[in-house]
Amino acid sequence: MLFSKHPTFITTLKVTGMACSHCAAKVENALSAIKGVSAKVDLDAATVTVSAPASVTREDMIAAIEAAGFNAEL
């Protein structure tokens, strides 16, 4: 495993409003558009697990999800 020069953290957010795989992809794409962020939705649990650099806040993540048309909370 390679270590990044920039520390990362992993968090899980609750997302409401997702009904299908298209919705899940929309959330993942919205988050992945943030530099250094990767995301994986668990549609059954209505959550998204996000790996992000320390410079990205949870509020940034929530804003990206909401801009995609969904609701999110910690």
FIKOL-640888 format. One record per atom (N, C-alpha, C): y negated, z negated, x negated; residue number from 1. Coordinates in steps of 0.1 Angstrom, whole numbers. Each point is the difference from the previous one (the first is absolute). Example, Ala and Ser with C-alpha at 12.3 -4.5 7.8 and 13.67 -1.06 7.14 Angstrom:
% FIKOL-640888
+-------+-------+-------+------+
:     y :     z :     x : resi :
+-------+-------+-------+------+
:    57 :   -78 :  -132 :    1 :
:   -12 :     0 :     9 :    1 :
:   -12 :     0 :    -9 :    1 :
:   -11 :     7 :     4 :    2 :
:   -11 :     0 :    -9 :    2 :
:   -11 :    -8 :     8 :    2 :
+-------+-------+-------+------+
% end
This chain:
% FIKOL-640888
+-------+-------+-------+------+
:     y :     z :     x : resi :
+-------+-------+-------+------+
:    12 :     0 :    -8 :    1 :
:   -12 :     0 :     8 :    1 :
:   -12 :     0 :    -9 :    1 :
:   -10 :     8 :     4 :    2 :
:   -12 :     1 :    -8 :    2 :
:   -10 :   -10 :     6 :    2 :
:    -8 :    -6 :    -8 :    3 :
:   -11 :    -9 :     5 :    3 :
:   -13 :     7 :     0 :    3 :
:    -7 :    -1 :    11 :    4 :
:   -13 :     6 :     1 :    4 :
:   -11 :    -9 :    -8 :    4 :
:   -10 :     7 :    -4 :    5 :
:   -11 :    -8 :    -6 :    5 :
:    -8 :    -7 :    10 :    5 :
:     2 :     4 :    13 :    6 :
:    -8 :    -7 :    11 :    6 :
:    10 :    -8 :     8 :    6 :
:    -2 :   -13 :     2 :    7 :
:     9 :    -8 :     8 :    7 :
:     0 :     5 :    14 :    7 :
:    12 :    -1 :     6 :    8 :
:     2 :     4 :    14 :    8 :
:     5 :   -12 :     7 :    8 :
:    -1 :     1 :    13 :    9 :
:     5 :   -10 :     9 :    9 :
:     7 :     7 :    12 :    9 :
:     9 :    -7 :     6 :   10 :
:     7 :     6 :    12 :   10 :
:    -3 :    -9 :    12 :   10 :
:    -3 :     6 :    11 :   11 :
:    -3 :    -7 :    12 :   11 :
:     6 :     7 :    12 :   11 :
:     3 :    -7 :    10 :   12 :
:     5 :     6 :    13 :   12 :
:   -10 :    -3 :    11 :   12 :
:    -4 :    11 :     7 :   13 :
:    -9 :    -1 :    11 :   13 :
:     7 :     3 :    13 :   13 :
:    -4 :    -6 :    11 :   14 :
:     5 :     3 :    13 :   14 :
:    -8 :    11 :     6 :   14 :
:     6 :    10 :     5 :   15 :
:    -7 :    12 :     6 :   15 :
:     4 :     2 :    14 :   15 :
:   -10 :     1 :     9 :   16 :
:     3 :     3 :    14 :   16 :
:    -5 :    13 :     4 :   16 :
:     7 :     7 :     9 :   17 :
:    -3 :    13 :     5 :   17 :
:     8 :    11 :    -5 :   17 :
:    10 :    -3 :    -9 :   18 :
:     9 :    10 :    -5 :   18 :
:    11 :     1 :     9 :   18 :
:     4 :    13 :     4 :   19 :
:    11 :     2 :    10 :   19 :
:    10 :     9 :    -6 :   19 :
:    -2 :     7 :   -11 :   20 :
:     9 :    10 :    -5 :   20 :
:    -1 :     2 :   -15 :   20 :
:     8 :     9 :    -5 :   21 :
:     0 :     3 :   -15 :   21 :
:   -13 :     7 :    -4 :   21 :
:    -6 :     7 :     9 :   22 :
:   -13 :     7 :    -2 :   22 :
:   -11 :   -11 :    -2 :   22 :
:     0 :   -10 :     8 :   23 :
:    -9 :   -11 :    -1 :   23 :
:     2 :    -7 :   -13 :   23 :
:    12 :    -3 :    -4 :   24 :
:     3 :    -7 :   -12 :   24 :
:    -5 :     9 :   -12 :   24 :
:     2 :    13 :     0 :   25 :
:    -5 :     8 :   -11 :   25 :
:   -15 :     0 :     0 :   25 :
:    -6 :     0 :    11 :   26 :
:   -15 :    -1 :     0 :   26 :
:    -5 :   -12 :    -6 :   26 :
:     6 :   -12 :     2 :   27 :
:    -4 :   -12 :    -6 :   27 :
:     3 :     0 :   -15 :   27 :
:    12 :     5 :    -4 :   28 :
:     3 :     1 :   -14 :   28 :
:   -10 :     9 :    -8 :   28 :
:    -3 :    11 :     6 :   29 :
:   -10 :    10 :    -6 :   29 :
:   -14 :    -6 :    -1 :   29 :
:    -4 :    -7 :    10 :   30 :
:   -13 :    -6 :     0 :   30 :
:    -1 :   -10 :   -12 :   30 :
:    10 :    -8 :    -1 :   31 :
:     0 :   -10 :   -11 :   31 :
:     2 :     7 :   -14 :   31 :
:     8 :    10 :    -1 :   32 :
:     3 :     7 :   -12 :   32 :
:   -13 :     7 :    -5 :   32 :
:    -9 :     3 :     9 :   33 :
:   -12 :     7 :    -4 :   33 :
:    -9 :   -10 :    -8 :   33 :
:     2 :   -13 :     0 :   34 :
:    -7 :    -9 :    -8 :   34 :
:     6 :     1 :   -14 :   34 :
:    -8 :     2 :   -10 :   35 :
:     4 :     1 :   -14 :   35 :
:     9 :   -12 :    -4 :   35 :
:    12 :     4 :    -5 :   36 :
:    10 :   -10 :    -5 :   36 :
:     8 :    -7 :    10 :   36 :
:    -1 :     4 :    13 :   37 :
:     7 :    -7 :    10 :   37 :
:    12 :     8 :     4 :   37 :
:    11 :    -7 :     3 :   38 :
:    12 :     6 :     6 :   38 :
:     4 :    -9 :    12 :   38 :
:     6 :     7 :    10 :   39 :
:     3 :    -8 :    12 :   39 :
:    13 :     5 :     6 :   39 :
:     7 :    -9 :     7 :   40 :
:    12 :     3 :     7 :   40 :
:     0 :    -7 :    13 :   40 :
:     1 :     7 :    11 :   41 :
:     0 :    -5 :    13 :   41 :
:    15 :    -4 :     4 :   41 :
:     1 :   -11 :     7 :   42 :
:    12 :    -4 :     7 :   42 :
:    -3 :     1 :    15 :   42 :
:     3 :    11 :     6 :   43 :
:    -4 :     3 :    14 :   43 :
:     6 :   -10 :     9 :   43 :
:    13 :    -4 :    -2 :   44 :
:     7 :   -10 :     9 :   44 :
:    -7 :   -14 :     0 :   44 :
:    -5 :    -4 :   -12 :   45 :
:    -7 :   -13 :    -1 :   45 :
:   -15 :     1 :     2 :   45 :
:    -5 :    12 :     1 :   46 :
:   -14 :     3 :     2 :   46 :
:    -8 :    -6 :   -11 :   46 :
:     5 :     3 :   -13 :   47 :
:    -7 :    -5 :   -12 :   47 :
:    -1 :    11 :   -10 :   47 :
:    -9 :    -2 :    -9 :   48 :
:    -1 :     9 :   -12 :   48 :
:    -1 :    -9 :   -12 :   48 :
:     8 :     3 :   -10 :   49 :
:     0 :    -7 :   -13 :   49 :
:    -8 :     9 :    -9 :   49 :
:   -10 :    -6 :    -7 :   50 :
:    -9 :     7 :    -8 :   50 :
:     0 :    -5 :   -14 :   50 :
:     0 :     9 :   -10 :   51 :
:    -2 :    -4 :   -14 :   51 :
:   -13 :     6 :    -4 :   51 :
:    -9 :    -9 :    -5 :   52 :
:   -13 :     4 :    -3 :   52 :
:    -6 :    -6 :   -13 :   52 :
:    -9 :     6 :    -7 :   53 :
:    -7 :    -6 :   -11 :   53 :
:    -8 :   -12 :     5 :   53 :
:    -3 :    -9 :    -9 :   54 :
:    -8 :   -12 :     4 :   54 :
:   -14 :     4 :     5 :   54 :
:    -5 :    11 :    -4 :   55 :
:   -13 :     4 :     5 :   55 :
:    -1 :     4 :    15 :   55 :
:    12 :     2 :     6 :   56 :
:     0 :     4 :    14 :   56 :
:     2 :   -13 :     8 :   56 :
:    -8 :    -2 :    10 :   57 :
:     1 :   -12 :     8 :   57 :
:     9 :     2 :    12 :   57 :
:     4 :   -10 :     6 :   58 :
:     8 :     1 :    13 :   58 :
:   -10 :     6 :    11 :   58 :
:   -12 :    -4 :    -1 :   59 :
:   -10 :     6 :     9 :   59 :
:    -1 :    15 :    -1 :   59 :
:     1 :     5 :   -13 :   60 :
:     0 :    15 :    -2 :   60 :
:    12 :     6 :     7 :   60 :
:    11 :    -6 :    -1 :   61 :
:    12 :     5 :     6 :   61 :
:    -1 :     0 :    15 :   61 :
:    -4 :   -11 :     6 :   62 :
:    -2 :    -1 :    14 :   62 :
:   -10 :    11 :     5 :   62 :
:   -11 :     2 :    -7 :   63 :
:   -10 :    10 :     4 :   63 :
:     7 :    14 :    -1 :   63 :
:     8 :     3 :    -9 :   64 :
:     7 :    13 :    -1 :   64 :
:     9 :     2 :    12 :   64 :
:     8 :   -10 :     3 :   65 :
:     9 :     0 :    11 :   65 :
:    -8 :     2 :    14 :   65 :
:   -11 :    -7 :     1 :   66 :
:    -8 :     1 :    12 :   66 :
:    -6 :    14 :     1 :   66 :
:    -5 :     5 :   -11 :   67 :
:    -6 :    14 :     0 :   67 :
:    11 :    10 :     4 :   67 :
:    13 :    -3 :    -2 :   68 :
:    10 :     9 :     4 :   68 :
:     4 :    -1 :    15 :   68 :
:    -6 :   -10 :     6 :   69 :
:     2 :    -2 :    15 :   69 :
:     9 :   -11 :     4 :   69 :
:     3 :    -9 :    -9 :   70 :
:     9 :   -11 :     3 :   70 :
:    -6 :   -13 :    -3 :   70 :
:     6 :   -11 :     5 :   71 :
:    -5 :   -13 :    -3 :   71 :
:     8 :    -7 :   -10 :   71 :
:    -6 :    -8 :    -9 :   72 :
:     8 :    -7 :   -10 :   72 :
:    -6 :   -14 :    -2 :   72 :
:     9 :    -9 :    -4 :   73 :
:    -3 :   -14 :    -3 :   73 :
:     9 :    -5 :   -11 :   73 :
:    -4 :   -11 :    -6 :   74 :
:     8 :    -6 :   -11 :   74 :
:    12 :    -7 :     6 :   74 :
+-------+-------+-------+------+
% end
